[in-house]
Structure formats: structure tokens, C-alpha cells
């Protein structure tokens, strides 16, 4: 790197001096990758290779880790069973069993201290279970990953240093998001103190509350955002999110092979995640976009999909990807809804769902009727059980009655939601008509639809169909849009 003559080294921090003539990367390993001894060893090989000089250029890579595969669910069970000594002990044994299987193939001189560390962690869990510290328990898996990955790196012959999220400097807002401005100072100090002699492994997900300094977790699956915060503080070249898929698919593989995206814009990525795609945590995209840091979604062998300011879409191929989910749709019928005295009906509905942690997706209003979808149910299958729909209807009716509303009907059933994203749709008028033309030709009726305002940003199109028509609809769209 050519250094400008005007640079005043007296004003350059230690961490900046270390980065001169060095490419710095942040690599985040997801829980699906940190699966068993083989997964941790492959992650160690990958991060060690990232720290080797390439083509005469020095480079450094910092690892940010999620909890080991399966650990977070067990940690939640440990918290739920915190008052039942036997159930809690059984879950701790299950967790330690996972960790022992990860370290079993380490050299004995490393395996023994690793086991001691794991036993110390058991003491940490017991202490915080007794005090009811939920976040300290459920967020401890990432520190465990730090320990396990460091030992696997040392098995290769390099030194490693693990830093848990609270000690790294992550400060978390009340809503579980990272306060990036106030975290930056602590993260920079952590990076400066770590030096270059050891490979740095940082735990994500758990930090400290910005209000009380107590342990506090981020939102679920938000370790991507922790990696983006480290990249922000270190001024890294890019962020790699290592998953068990080679990149971002145009459509889920269950609908057919329509290929991977080479590029995805920040806007497209945020819209996909907001509509239910597990591509990346949306907060990570927002943090990276401010500093224009590319994010690469990949596995350990692929080139992956790069999220940046560039979109792969064109006027001829304006759609980047299709996102689907199974969600319940609720329809409220109330003849008084369109009266002036009933102003705020939709606001009441939105507040009801917000208080229960539900995000409203496709929403439509007409005289005397409101219909909308929400995300409830199993995170992986995205399906809401019937009892969840029935309970939501009962609670919604009581909630509205308490506010003087008297709906004549509240209905709920499962629908399939489809979201079409693509930046180039902004430049090509008529995409909405084209999409619905494909749906109509496939013999499917659209139950509800919404398009974002394309005047101010690239639009997205979201609509709902009957659940049993979801696969037919998506396949028809993919065949015409991607083939």
C-alpha cells in the first residue's frame, strides 16, 4: 500500500499502524459449520489459512463465532430448568457431551486443558442458573466456541486468543441490537490489545447491556451483526459469513435448481431477510452498508455471494430472488371500521401483534376489513401450528373488545407468502403486472398483495396464496423469471 506523504503518524492509533500494508478480514463461522470435531478442525484450518501471507502481501483474519451446533437450544433448556436440579444437570451433561466429542481428537496435551476449561464452564452455568441470569446462560455458547476453536488452532501449531463478547466491548441496546457507536471504542481497544502474534477469536451474540452493564444477548441469530461490528471497528476489507451453503440461491432448492447469485445489493439482502430468508441478519447488512464493507456469504470452498452496493439485476432480468414462507393470515371484519369514530383500528391491531413479538408481513385494508400475515411458529419450518392461530384469534378478539371494537368475524388460516426482490424493478415499469400475469397463467388466485413505494427505493412485491398453491406458484415464477 502506498502511504501518502501527508500522513501524520503521531495521529495514527496503534491499531491503525498495525494495519498498514496488511489486508484485514473478519470471518464469521455459523453454528451449522461448527458441528462436531470435524467442523471445528475445518474452521481452524480455514482461519489459519486466512492469516497466511498471500502473493507477498500480509493479511490478518479475525474469527467471530456462533455457539457450537445444537448448543444454544440446550442452553435455553438449562435456563428453563434452572429450578429443577435433575433436569438441569442432565442438560448440562448433554452439553458437555457435545463439547467432549469436539475435543476428542485433539492431542492429549491440548485435550486435557480443554476438558478442564469445559468443566469450568459448567460451574459458570450453575452459578448463573441459580441467580436466574437468562442472558448469561443462553449466550454462553459463543464463548465455548471461542475456547474450542482456539484449541483446534493451537493443534495446527499457531497461537490463538479467545475473547468473549462482553469482554470484547459489545454494548447492546434494550431491543437486542448492537449500539455500534458506543461499542466501537471498546472493540478498537480489544483489537489493539490483542496484537498480531495470535489469531483472534471473538464470541458473538453476548455482550453487555448499555443501561446496566449486565450480560445481555443480541436478538436470536444476530452473530452476523457482531461480526459486522468487529469489521467496522477494525476497518476490515470485507466480512465473510461461513455457512453450510455455497451462497445465496435465487429460490430455495426445494423448488428446483435456479442457481446462485454472484451479487446481491444491500437493499435486496435486507428485504430478503425481513421476509423470512435466513441469508444474513439484517442488522449486519445495515452496519456494513454504512462503511460500504462487502459481505460474502459462502461455505469454506466456494466463492459465494457478495453483498455490496451492486445488484446482479438488469432491465432484462429485473428479479434477483424469490423468498417464501408459510404464515398465518388473519382477516378482521367489522362494519364500523370505516366510520370516523373508528380511526386507529389498524394501529390497535399492529400494537396487539407487536406486544406478542409478531412482525406483520403482507397487509391490506378495505372498507370494513383488514387482512394481514404474521410470523409465528417454528423458526426452521416457518409453519404456525393450528393452536397458535386459534389462540391468536381469541386473544385478538379480547384485545379489540377491551378497546371498544366489536368485530363480527376474525378468521385465520395458513397461507404461503411470496416476496420478489430486485433492484432493477425500479427501472422497469410493469414488473408487478408481469409477476401477477405469471401467477394468473398458473391458475392461482392471489389472496392479498403489497408493493413497496418504488419512487424512493427499489421496490419489492409481496403477496399471499393458499398454502397448497405455494409450490405451484413459485415454480411457475422461477421458470419464467430465471430460466
N, C-alpha and C positions, 0 to 999 in steps of 0.2 A: 504494500500500500504506500502510495506517495504521500508524504506528510507536507502540508503547506508550511511555508516559511513563517507565516504569521501565527502559527500555533504557539501559545504561551504555556509551556509545560508547568509553570507554577500554578496555573489554574486548572490543571487536569488532575482528576482524582486518581488514587492508586488503582482502582478497578479499571478506569479508562486506559491507564498506561499499560496494564497487562493485556488489554485487548488490541493494542496497536500491532499490526502485522499478523493478526490472528482472526480467523473466522470462528464465530461462536454460534453454536446451535443449542436449542432446547429440544429434548426428545422425551415425549410423554408415553409411558407404557401403560396401556389399559389392563384392567383385571382379566379380560379374556385372554390376554397374552401371557400374563404372569400366572400361569397354570401349571403347577407341579414343578418338579426339579428340572425337567427339560425346558419348560417355558422360561424359568429364571436364568438358566445357563445360556439360552439363546439371547435373552435380553442383555446379559452380561457381555457376551461376545459382540453384540451389536454396538453397545455403548463404548466398549473398549476400542473397536474399530473406528468409531466416530471421533475418538480422541487421538488417533494417529495422524501424523502429518501426511498430506497428500500433495504430490507433484511439487514438492518444495515449499508448500505453504503450511504453516502451523494452524491447527484447528483444535477447538475445545468443544466438548458437548456436555451439557448438564442433563441428568436424568431427573424427571419428575414422575412419581409412581402412584398408581392406584393401589388399593388393597389387593392381596392375592385372590385369585378366582375363588368365589364362594365364601370368602371370609366376612364380608360386610353383612350378609344375611344372618350368619351365625352370631355376629356381634349384636345385631338388633335383637336376636332371640335371648342373648345373655342379658341385655338390658331389660327385656320384658319379664325375664325370670329372675330378676335381681333379688326378690324376696324368697325365692324357693331354692334353698341351698343345693338340693339334689339335682334339680333340673339345670340350675346354673352351672354346677360342677360338670355335669355331663356335656353341656355345650362347650365349656372351656376345654374339656378333654378332646372333643371333636375338633376344635380349632387348633389345639396344639398338635393333634394328629396330622392335620393338613401341613403344618409347618415342619414337622419332623420328616414328612415324606419329601419336602422340598430340599432339605439339607442332608438327606441320607447319603447322597453320592459325593459330598464334599470330602476332601482329605481330612483325616482324623484330627489333625492339628487345628483345623478350622471348624469341623463339625462339633467338637466338644464345647468350645466357647459359644458357638451359635446356639446350642441347646441351652446353655446357661442363660443366654440373653432371652430366649423364648420363655424360660421359667420365670425370669424377672418380669416379663410382660404379663404373665398370669397374675402375679402379685399386684400389678398396676390395675388390672381389670377388677380384681376382688375389692381393692380399695375404693375404686370409683363406683362399683356396683353397690357397695354398702352406703355410699353417700348419695346415690341416685343421680349421678352425673351422666346424663344421657349422651351428650355430645362427646365427652371424653371417651366413653366406651365405644360408641358406634363409629367414631372417627379414628380409632387407634390402629386400624388395619393398614393404613398407609405407612405409619412408622414401622410396622412389622415388615412391610415390603422393603423399606429402606435397609433394615438390618439384613434381610435375606439376600437382597441384590448386592449389597456391599461385600458380603462373604463370598458370593459367587464371582464377583470381580476380583477379589483377592486370590481366589483359586486359580485364576488365569495368570496371576503374578503382578498385578498392579494394586496400588493402594487406593482405597475409596473412603469417602466420608459421607455418612448419612446425617441428614438434618430433618427433624420432624417439622411439620407445618407451623406449629405455634412458635418454635424457636427460629424458624426461617424468617418470620416477620409478617406473615399473612394476617391482616386485620379484616374482620368480617362484619358487615352491616347486619342490622336486625333481620332483614329479609333473606339472609344467607348469601348475599353477593359479596364479592371482594371489594373493599374500598381501595381502589387502585392508587389513588393519590397518597393516602396515608400509609399504604403498605410499601410503597416504593423505597422510602428511606431505609426501613428495616431490611428489605430484600437486598438493597445495594450493600448494606453493611455485612450481611451474611455472605454475599458473593466476594466482597473484599477480604473478609477474614478467612475464607476457605482456601485462598491461594490457588496455585496452578499445579501443585505437586500431587494432589489426589483428585480422583474422579468424584465429582459431587453428585449425590443422590438426594433429592428433596421429596418429602412426603406432601401430597396434595390433600384436599378435602377438609382437613382440620386446621384451624387457625385459632385466633383469639378474638373475642368479642370487642368491638370498638368501644362499647359502652362500659364494660365491666372488667375486661382483661381475662375473663374466664374462657375455658375451652369453648369453641363454637365451630360447628361444621358448616360447610357451604351447602348449597342445595344439592340434592341427590345427583350423582354422576357429573359433578362440576369440576373434577380434577383437571379437565381440559383448560378451564379458566385459570386454575392455579399455574399451569404451565405457561399460559399466555402472560400472566403477571410476572413470572420469572423472566421471560423473554423481554418484556417491557423494561424491567429494571436493569437487565444486563445488556440491552440494546443488541439482542441476538439477531443473526442474519435471517433465520426463519424458525418455525416451530414444526416439529414432526409429531404427529399423533399416530402411534403404532397400535394397530388394531388387528383383528384376525380376518380382515378382508383387505383386498388389494387396492381399494379406493372407493369412490362413491359411484354407485350404479345409477343409471338413468331411471330404472324402475327396479323394484325388488325382484330378486331372482325367481321367486315363485311364479311370476307372470311370464317368464321367458328370458332369454339371453339377449339383452339390447345394449350391452356394452357398458364400459366405464367412462366417466367423464375425465378428460385431461385437466380441464379448468372449471372452476366454479367461482362466481363472484361472491363477495361478502354478503350482498343483499340476497342472492339466491340461497346461500347456505343458511342464513338466519331464517328465511321463510320456510325452508325445508324442515329445520329443527323445530320451529314453532308449530308446525302442522304434524309433528309426530315422528319425523325421521331421526334415527339415532346417529346421524352423521357426526355431529360435534355439538358440544354445549354452546348455546347461542352467546353466552357471556364471553366465551373465549374469542369468538369472532369479533365482538364489539371492542374488546381490549386490543386485539391485533390490528383492527382496522384503523384505530386512532394513530398508530405508529406505522401503518402500512407494512406490517410484517406478514409475509406469506405463511400460510398454514398448509402442511402437506399431510393428507390422510392416506395411510399406506400400511402394508404389512412389512415384514423385515426384508423382503426380496423384491418388491415391486417399486415402480417409480411413483405410483399413487396419483391422487387428485390434488391439484394445487388450488387453494382458496386464496384469492387476491382481488384486486380491483378488476381483473379481466374476466369476462364471461366467454364461454365457448359458443354461445348462441349467435346466429346470424339472421338476416332478414328472411332467408330461405328456410332456415331451421331455427325458429324463434324459441322453441321449448328446450330447456335444459334437462328437466327431470320431472317425474311424477311421484308424488308421495301419497300413500294410502293409509287408512286406519279404520278399524271397526269402532264406532262410537254410538252411544245412545242419543236419540233425538227426542226432545220434549216439545210438545205443542200445547200452548195455553189458549183457550178460547174464552173470551169474556166480552159480552156485548157492550159493557160500559167502558171498555179500553180506549175507545176513540172519542170519549167525552172530554171536555176541557178539564173537568174535575178530576180526571184520572191521569193527569200529567205525572210522569215519573214511573209508570208501570214497568218499563223495560229496566230502568235503574234499580228498582226493587228486585227484579229477577237476577240482574247481574250481581247485586250485593249478596243475595242469597247464595249463589254459586261460589262467589269469591270467598265467603266465610267458610266454605267447605273445601277450599283449595282446588276448585274446579276451574279450568280455563274454558271459556266459551269459544267455539270454533265458528262453524257456519251459522249465521244468524239472519233471520228475515222477519220483517214486521209488515202487517197489513191491518186494515180496519177490523178490530176485534180479535186479532190473532197474533201470537208471537210463536215462532219456532226457532229452535237453536240446538246445537250439538255441544256436548261437553266431553272432557277426557276423564273417565273414571274406570276402575277395574284394574286388571293385571297389567303391569308395565310392559312385560315382554310380549304377551299376546295381544295387548291393546283391546281386549274384549271386556265388556262390563257384564257381570252376572245379572240374571233377571231380578234377584232380590235387591241389588243395588239400584236398579231402575225403579222398582216399586217403592223402595224406601225414599228415594229422591222425590218421587211424586207426592208421597204422603207428607214429607217434611215441607215441600214447596207449598202445598195447599195450606198447611197450617201457618206457614210464614206469611203468605199473602193475606189470609184471613185476619191475622193479627194487625195488618196494615190497612184494613178496611176494604180489601179486594175480595170479590166473590166470583171466581172463575167458574163457569158452568162445566168446563171439562179441562182436565190435564191428562194428556196421553203421552206415552213414552214407548219407544221401541228401538231396536238396533238398526243402524244404517251403516253403509260404507261411505266414507268420505274420501274424496279425491282432490288433491291440490296440484295444479300445473304451474310450474315456475319457469321463468326465462326472461332475462333482461331485455332481449331483443323484441319481446312482445310489445314493448313501449313504442318501438319504431314501426311496428307493423300493425296497422289497424285491421280489425276484423278477426283477431285471433279467438275472441270469445265465441263468435258465430261459428268459426271453423271447429272449435272444440265441441260445441253443442251439436253441430251437424254430424260429427263422427258418432257421438252418443246416440243421436236420433236414428242414424242408419243401423246401429247395432241393436235397435229395438228396445232401448232402455229409456225410462222416464226419469227426469231429474226432479228430485223432491224439493230441493232448496239450493240456492246458489248465491255467491257473492264474488265480486271482483274488486280488488283494491284500486284506489284512485290513481290512474296512470298519468295524471297531469304532473304529479310531484315526485313520483318514483316509479321504477319498473313494476308493472302490475303482477299480481298472481290471481289465479282463478281457482276458487274452491267450491265444490258442490257435493251434494249427498244423493245417493241412490239406495235402493233397497239392498240389504246385505247380500242376498243371494244373487244380485246382479253385479256385484263389485268386480269379480274376476273377469266377467264378460266385457265390462266397460273398459277396464284397464288394458286388457289385451287388444281391444279394438283401437284404443288411443295409441298404444305403443306401435302397433303395426303401421299406422298411417303417419305418425309423427317421427318415428325413429328408424324405420326400415329403409 
